[in-house]
Amino acid sequence: MAFKALADPNRLRLLSIVKAQASGESCVCDLTEPLDLGQSTVSHHLKILVDAGLLHREKRGTWTYYSLVPGALELTAGLPAIL
């Protein structure tokens, strides 16, 4: 399921943006502009990444924050996860 989720260039870009954040997380409100997509489309892509086990979702008030699941990318790539 992870490979199917990664097959879309927008989802790859979302993972890249989240991974690049110094805090290790991104608010959904900060992800629409870089992709030039609507909020509902970005949310759909993020849901697919969460369902694939690549991103973790945390709701804080009215905003939702996303972070990488530790080791998920390495596991998907078949590499040993570094703790």
OpenMM code with the backbone's topology and positions (N, CA, C; nanometers):
from openmm import Vec3, app, unit

residues = "MET ALA PHE LYS ALA LEU ALA ASP PRO ASN ARG LEU ARG LEU LEU SER ILE VAL LYS ALA GLN ALA SER GLY GLU SER CYS VAL CYS ASP LEU THR GLU PRO LEU ASP LEU GLY GLN SER THR VAL SER HIS HIS LEU LYS ILE LEU VAL ASP ALA GLY LEU LEU HIS ARG GLU LYS ARG GLY THR TRP THR TYR TYR SER LEU VAL PRO GLY ALA LEU GLU LEU THR ALA GLY LEU PRO ALA ILE LEU".split()
positions = [
    Vec3(0.0814, -0.1184, 0.0000),
    Vec3(0.0000, 0.0000, 0.0000),
    Vec3(0.0867, 0.1261, 0.0000),
    Vec3(0.2045, 0.1202, 0.0625),
    Vec3(0.2917, 0.2373, 0.0689),
    Vec3(0.3408, 0.2766, -0.0698),
    Vec3(0.3733, 0.1784, -0.1527),
    Vec3(0.4218, 0.2106, -0.2870),
    Vec3(0.3133, 0.2775, -0.3706),
    Vec3(0.1907, 0.2338, -0.3554),
    Vec3(0.0804, 0.2962, -0.4272),
    Vec3(0.0639, 0.4413, -0.3805),
    Vec3(0.0785, 0.4632, -0.2505),
    Vec3(0.0677, 0.5990, -0.1966),
    Vec3(0.1793, 0.6883, -0.2486),
    Vec3(0.2967, 0.6307, -0.2687),
    Vec3(0.4115, 0.7079, -0.3150),
    Vec3(0.4137, 0.7276, -0.4662),
    Vec3(0.3222, 0.6658, -0.5365),
    Vec3(0.3201, 0.6740, -0.6828),
    Vec3(0.2752, 0.8104, -0.7342),
    Vec3(0.2155, 0.8905, -0.6503),
    Vec3(0.1659, 1.0212, -0.6929),
    Vec3(0.2692, 1.1292, -0.6607),
    Vec3(0.3065, 1.2123, -0.7582),
    Vec3(0.4073, 1.3159, -0.7330),
    Vec3(0.3675, 1.4174, -0.6253),
    Vec3(0.2395, 1.4454, -0.6128),
    Vec3(0.1952, 1.5378, -0.5076),
    Vec3(0.2179, 1.4794, -0.3690),
    Vec3(0.1962, 1.3505, -0.3543),
    Vec3(0.2183, 1.2867, -0.2237),
    Vec3(0.3671, 1.2800, -0.1913),
    Vec3(0.4501, 1.2571, -0.2910),
    Vec3(0.5948, 1.2601, -0.2678),
    Vec3(0.6378, 1.3987, -0.2221),
    Vec3(0.5833, 1.4980, -0.2844),
    Vec3(0.6165, 1.6360, -0.2471),
    Vec3(0.5693, 1.6657, -0.1052),
    Vec3(0.4512, 1.6187, -0.0681),
    Vec3(0.4022, 1.6385, 0.0686),
    Vec3(0.4969, 1.5751, 0.1705),
    Vec3(0.5406, 1.4531, 0.1431),
    Vec3(0.6350, 1.3872, 0.2341),
    Vec3(0.7637, 1.4675, 0.2452),
    Vec3(0.8117, 1.5169, 0.1333),
    Vec3(0.9344, 1.5955, 0.1311),
    Vec3(0.9198, 1.7235, 0.2135),
    Vec3(0.8084, 1.7912, 0.1996),
    Vec3(0.7837, 1.9160, 0.2738),
    Vec3(0.7779, 1.8884, 0.4234),
    Vec3(0.7048, 1.7848, 0.4629),
    Vec3(0.6935, 1.7510, 0.6055),
    Vec3(0.8300, 1.7133, 0.6614),
    Vec3(0.9041, 1.6323, 0.5880),
    Vec3(1.0367, 1.5874, 0.6336),
    Vec3(1.1336, 1.7035, 0.6477),
    Vec3(1.1218, 1.8057, 0.5643),
    Vec3(1.2147, 1.9183, 0.5636),
    Vec3(1.1917, 2.0174, 0.6778),
    Vec3(1.0784, 2.0094, 0.7451),
    Vec3(1.0480, 2.1036, 0.8519),
    Vec3(1.1393, 2.0806, 0.9723),
    Vec3(1.1940, 2.1879, 1.0262),
    Vec3(1.2818, 2.1781, 1.1430),
    Vec3(1.2093, 2.1159, 1.2623),
    Vec3(1.0794, 2.1445, 1.2730),
    Vec3(1.0003, 2.0913, 1.3844),
    Vec3(0.9622, 1.9448, 1.3627),
    Vec3(0.9792, 1.8966, 1.2387),
    Vec3(0.9427, 1.7587, 1.2077),
    Vec3(0.7952, 1.7395, 1.1801),
    Vec3(0.7215, 1.8489, 1.1715),
    Vec3(0.5789, 1.8394, 1.1447),
    Vec3(0.5326, 1.9601, 1.0645),
    Vec3(0.4190, 1.9433, 0.9980),
    Vec3(0.3596, 2.0516, 0.9195),
    Vec3(0.2104, 2.0549, 0.9442),
    Vec3(0.1577, 2.1769, 0.9491),
    Vec3(0.0144, 2.1970, 0.9589),
    Vec3(-0.0448, 2.1858, 0.8188),
    Vec3(-0.1609, 2.1290, 0.8088),
    Vec3(-0.2262, 2.1179, 0.6782),
    Vec3(-0.2431, 2.2562, 0.6159),
    Vec3(-0.2560, 2.3582, 0.6976),
    Vec3(-0.2721, 2.4950, 0.6461),
    Vec3(-0.1475, 2.5440, 0.5727),
    Vec3(-0.0316, 2.4856, 0.6017),
    Vec3(0.0937, 2.5251, 0.5370),
    Vec3(0.1280, 2.4407, 0.4143),
    Vec3(0.0454, 2.3437, 0.3821),
    Vec3(0.0782, 2.2508, 0.2736),
    Vec3(0.0041, 2.2785, 0.1438),
    Vec3(-0.0963, 2.3627, 0.1474),
    Vec3(-0.1741, 2.3871, 0.0254),
    Vec3(-0.1003, 2.4777, -0.0728),
    Vec3(-0.0398, 2.5838, -0.0240),
    Vec3(0.0264, 2.6795, -0.1125),
    Vec3(0.1447, 2.6205, -0.1905),
    Vec3(0.2357, 2.5454, -0.1264),
    Vec3(0.3489, 2.4923, -0.2026),
    Vec3(0.3072, 2.3993, -0.3174),
    Vec3(0.1935, 2.3322, -0.3026),
    Vec3(0.1476, 2.2400, -0.4066),
    Vec3(0.0530, 2.3066, -0.5053),
    Vec3(0.0071, 2.4273, -0.4726),
    Vec3(-0.0905, 2.4982, -0.5549),
    Vec3(-0.2148, 2.4118, -0.5783),
    Vec3(-0.2591, 2.3494, -0.4694),
    Vec3(-0.3793, 2.2655, -0.4715),
    Vec3(-0.4744, 2.3143, -0.3637),
    Vec3(-0.6002, 2.2829, -0.3791),
    Vec3(-0.6991, 2.3177, -0.2788),
    Vec3(-0.6825, 2.2362, -0.1518),
    Vec3(-0.7391, 2.2881, -0.0434),
    Vec3(-0.7271, 2.2219, 0.0870),
    Vec3(-0.7879, 2.0828, 0.0849),
    Vec3(-0.8995, 2.0636, 0.0180),
    Vec3(-0.9630, 1.9312, 0.0163),
    Vec3(-0.8773, 1.8302, -0.0599),
    Vec3(-0.8116, 1.8728, -0.1669),
    Vec3(-0.7242, 1.7824, -0.2429),
    Vec3(-0.6015, 1.7454, -0.1606),
    Vec3(-0.5421, 1.8434, -0.0941),
    Vec3(-0.4256, 1.8167, -0.0096),
    Vec3(-0.4659, 1.7232, 0.1042),
    Vec3(-0.5808, 1.7476, 0.1666),
    Vec3(-0.6277, 1.6601, 0.2744),
    Vec3(-0.6486, 1.5175, 0.2257),
    Vec3(-0.6991, 1.5019, 0.1046),
    Vec3(-0.7176, 1.3681, 0.0467),
    Vec3(-0.5823, 1.2974, 0.0326),
    Vec3(-0.4831, 1.3669, -0.0218),
    Vec3(-0.3496, 1.3080, -0.0366),
    Vec3(-0.2890, 1.2733, 0.0993),
    Vec3(-0.3072, 1.3605, 0.1974),
    Vec3(-0.2546, 1.3347, 0.3314),
    Vec3(-0.3222, 1.2132, 0.3941),
    Vec3(-0.4519, 1.1971, 0.3724),
    Vec3(-0.5231, 1.0797, 0.4256),
    Vec3(-0.4651, 0.9509, 0.3677),
    Vec3(-0.4344, 0.9515, 0.2404),
    Vec3(-0.3758, 0.8332, 0.1769),
    Vec3(-0.2396, 0.8020, 0.2397),
    Vec3(-0.1597, 0.9048, 0.2663),
    Vec3(-0.0288, 0.8837, 0.3284),
    Vec3(-0.0420, 0.8339, 0.4724),
    Vec3(-0.1428, 0.8830, 0.5443),
    Vec3(-0.1682, 0.8350, 0.6808),
    Vec3(-0.2134, 0.6892, 0.6762),
    Vec3(-0.3071, 0.6576, 0.5877),
    Vec3(-0.3581, 0.5203, 0.5762),
    Vec3(-0.2490, 0.4218, 0.5346),
    Vec3(-0.1490, 0.4712, 0.4601),
    Vec3(-0.0375, 0.3862, 0.4171),
    Vec3(0.0669, 0.3697, 0.5269),
    Vec3(0.0490, 0.4395, 0.6383),
    Vec3(0.1430, 0.4266, 0.7498),
    Vec3(0.2683, 0.5107, 0.7355),
    Vec3(0.2656, 0.6113, 0.6481),
    Vec3(0.3829, 0.6954, 0.6263),
    Vec3(0.3797, 0.8243, 0.7078),
    Vec3(0.2612, 0.8752, 0.7336),
    Vec3(0.2460, 0.9970, 0.8128),
    Vec3(0.1588, 0.9712, 0.9349),
    Vec3(0.1868, 1.0472, 1.0391),
    Vec3(0.1061, 1.0464, 1.1607),
    Vec3(0.0252, 1.1760, 1.1628),
    Vec3(-0.1001, 1.1683, 1.2031),
    Vec3(-0.1890, 1.2844, 1.2066),
    Vec3(-0.2237, 1.3167, 1.3517),
    Vec3(-0.2145, 1.4458, 1.3874),
    Vec3(-0.2512, 1.4893, 1.5210),
    Vec3(-0.3371, 1.6151, 1.5104),
    Vec3(-0.4554, 1.6080, 1.5652),
    Vec3(-0.5496, 1.7202, 1.5632),
    Vec3(-0.5224, 1.8082, 1.6845),
    Vec3(-0.5072, 1.9387, 1.6594),
    Vec3(-0.4883, 2.0372, 1.7669),
    Vec3(-0.5841, 2.1528, 1.7422),
    Vec3(-0.6907, 2.1550, 1.8152),
    Vec3(-0.7923, 2.2575, 1.7944),
    Vec3(-0.8542, 2.2419, 1.6567),
    Vec3(-0.8478, 2.3487, 1.5776),
    Vec3(-0.9079, 2.3430, 1.4440),
    Vec3(-0.8079, 2.2968, 1.3380),
    Vec3(-0.6811, 2.2844, 1.3735),
    Vec3(-0.5780, 2.2472, 1.2769),
    Vec3(-0.5323, 2.1042, 1.2959),
    Vec3(-0.4842, 2.0456, 1.1877),
    Vec3(-0.4286, 1.9108, 1.1911),
    Vec3(-0.2826, 1.9182, 1.1500),
    Vec3(-0.1977, 1.8519, 1.2277),
    Vec3(-0.0542, 1.8509, 1.2025),
    Vec3(-0.0117, 1.7106, 1.1604),
    Vec3(0.0827, 1.7064, 1.0692),
    Vec3(0.1318, 1.5798, 1.0145),
    Vec3(0.2815, 1.5685, 1.0380),
    Vec3(0.3250, 1.4480, 1.0725),
    Vec3(0.4668, 1.4190, 1.0899),
    Vec3(0.4942, 1.2799, 1.0322),
    Vec3(0.6203, 1.2564, 0.9981),
    Vec3(0.6574, 1.1259, 0.9449),
    Vec3(0.6515, 1.0210, 1.0541),
    Vec3(0.6055, 0.9037, 1.0207),
    Vec3(0.6099, 0.7912, 1.1132),
    Vec3(0.7561, 0.7461, 1.1186),
    Vec3(0.8168, 0.7430, 1.2384),
    Vec3(0.9582, 0.7050, 1.2467),
    Vec3(0.9858, 0.5698, 1.1808),
    Vec3(1.0823, 0.5689, 1.0908),
    Vec3(1.1245, 0.4463, 1.0246),
    Vec3(1.0385, 0.4028, 0.9081),
    Vec3(0.9273, 0.4711, 0.8818),
    Vec3(0.8349, 0.4267, 0.7772),
    Vec3(0.8976, 0.4338, 0.6385),
    Vec3(0.9689, 0.5406, 0.6096),
    Vec3(1.0307, 0.5532, 0.4771),
    Vec3(1.1412, 0.4496, 0.4575),
    Vec3(1.2213, 0.4278, 0.5609),
    Vec3(1.3281, 0.3281, 0.5526),
    Vec3(1.2705, 0.1877, 0.5356),
    Vec3(1.1638, 0.1596, 0.6091),
    Vec3(1.0994, 0.0290, 0.5992),
    Vec3(1.0428, 0.0076, 0.4591),
    Vec3(0.9815, 0.1113, 0.4033),
    Vec3(0.9255, 0.1031, 0.2689),
    Vec3(1.0346, 0.0805, 0.1661),
    Vec3(1.1487, 0.1453, 0.1868),
    Vec3(1.2616, 0.1331, 0.0928),
    Vec3(1.3410, 0.0038, 0.1154),
    Vec3(1.3088, -0.0679, 0.2225),
    Vec3(1.3793, -0.1919, 0.2514),
    Vec3(1.5127, -0.1693, 0.3210),
    Vec3(1.5302, -0.0501, 0.3771),
    Vec3(1.6524, -0.0172, 0.4487),
    Vec3(1.6305, -0.0345, 0.5982),
    Vec3(1.7363, -0.0668, 0.6724),
    Vec3(1.7179, -0.0774, 0.8173),
    Vec3(1.6933, 0.0596, 0.8766),
    Vec3(1.5970, 0.0695, 0.9641),
    Vec3(1.5657, 0.1959, 1.0313),
    Vec3(1.6738, 0.2250, 1.1341),
    Vec3(1.7194, 0.3485, 1.1375),
    Vec3(1.8200, 0.3896, 1.2344),
    Vec3(1.7482, 0.4557, 1.3509),
    Vec3(1.7721, 0.4055, 1.4687),
    Vec3(1.7046, 0.4599, 1.5876),
    Vec3(1.7734, 0.5810, 1.6402),
] * unit.nanometer
topology = app.Topology()
chain = topology.addChain("A")
for resn in residues:
    res = topology.addResidue(resn, chain)
    for name in ("N", "CA", "C"):
        topology.addAtom(name, app.Element.getBySymbol(name[0]), res)
